[in-house]
Amino acid sequence: MTTSAIGKLLDSYLTELEGESGFWRGMREDVQIFVLSDESHDRMRIMAPVGELKALETRVLQMLLEANYDRALDAKYAMRGKEVWSVSVHPLATLAPDDFASFLDQVVRLVKNTGSSYASSDLVFGGGAGDADGGANGDDQGEDDDVAGDDDGGEEPGTR
């Protein structure tokens, strides 16, 4: 896929789309999405802000890393300073349109599932070391995850 091809697809997937070739911003299911592409480095990145950590707590960081291991597929948690992001990165050369749509959906789902399942899809690979139930669903974690963001009154208090 090329930067130009991504630009042509974005109208189908994002609302409130703005930007220019190689850097776009829009909304999907009430989640702000950023899409970046760089042909010279053969990379595409889809990212969405999850929230800001109130404090760099080991428990929260461990939860995010465990989710990256067993509940997040192509979208992963990432940090920049105290900001937590949902991010999917892929080479442009092997990116297919169906994969692009899946990456968008996973980034959005990871944001929305922060504070509950911490999953980007229904697929779970097995539990982290600290999961009492073997990580079968991850739903028992994150009742108070100390990530604050733009809470729009949704299901997960104290997240996003």
N, C-alpha and C positions, 0 to 999 in steps of 0.2 A: 504494500500500500504506500501511497505517497501523502505528503502534506496536503496537496490539492485534493486528493480523494477524501481525506478525513474532513476537510472543510466542506465538501459537498454532502457528506453524510450527517453532519452535525445538526442541520435543520430538522432532520427526522427524529433526533433523539433528545435535543435540548430546547427548552423555551428560554425566552429572554436572552437569546444568544447575541454576544458581541465579541469583538476582537478582530484579529487579522491573521493572515496565514502564519501558522506555527504557534499561535497563542490565542486561545478562545476561552470565554467564560460564559456559563449559562446555568440553567436550573433543570433538575430532573427530580421529580417527586419531592419537591420542596427542599432539595439539597443543592447547595452551590457547588458546581463542578468547574474545574479548570482542565483544559486539554492543551498539552504542549507537544510539538513535534520538531525534530531536528534531523533532517535528511543527511547532513554531513556526518552525524554520529549514529545514524540508523536507529533512532530511538523515538518512542512515543510514550508520553506519560499522561495518565488521567489521575486527577487528585481532587479530594474534597476535604475541607476542614472538619474535624470531629469536635475539637474543643481545646481548651487550655488546661494543663494540669495545675491544680491549686498548689501542689507541692510535689516534689520528685520523690514519691513514695515507692519503696521497693515492691510492695504488694501490687500496686497498680501496674508498674512496669513489668512485673512477672506475669500478670494476667494478660497484658497485651502481647508479650512474647509467646506465651503458651497458645493464645488464639492464632498468632501467625503460624504456629507449628501445626495445629490440628483442626482449626475451624475456618481459617481464611485460605482461599485458594489463590487466585491471581491477584486479588486485592490484599494488601497487607497494611498493618499499622506502621506508621513512621513518625518520627519526631523531628522537629526543628525548634531548638530551644525548649520551651515548655508547651509548644503547640503540638497537638496530636493530629495526624492526617491519615486518611484512607488513600492509598496510592496503588496504582497498577502501572507497571513499566513493561514495555515489550519492544522488540526490534520492529522497525517499520517494514523491512524487507519481507518478513514472514507473517505480517499482520493481515488477517482475513476480515472482511466486513462483519461476519457473524461473531468472530472473536471480539472485535471492537465493541459490539453491542453487549456482549457478555461481560467484558471488562467494566463498561459503564455501570451495568446493573450490579456487579459485585462491589464496586466502590460505593455506590449508593447504599446497598444493603449493609455493608460493614459500618457505615456511619449510623444508619438507623438501628442496628443491632448492638451498638455500644451501650453497655449497661444491662443487657439481657444475655443473649447467646454469644455475642462477640463473633458472629459468623458471617461470612460473605456469601454462603450458599447453604444448601441442605446437607452437603457432604461433610462428614467429620471423619478424620483419620485416626482417631484414638486419643486418649486423654493425655494431658500434661501430668507431670509427676505428682502434683499436688491435688489432683481431682479425686475425690472420694469415690465417685461413680465410674472412674476410668475415663471420664471425659465424653461419655456417650452423647451428651447433648450440650454441655456447657451452660445450661440454663440456670445452674445454681450459683453462678458467680456474678459478682458485680452489683450487688445490691446498693453499695455506696462506693462508686469507683473513683471519686475525687477528680473527675474530669468535668470542667464547666465549659459551657458553650452557649450558643444561642438557643436556649430551650424555648420552643414554641408551644409549650403546654402539652407535648407528646407524652408517650408512655414511660420514658425513662428519665425520672427526675435526676438532676445533677449531672447530666451528660450532654454531649454535643457542644 
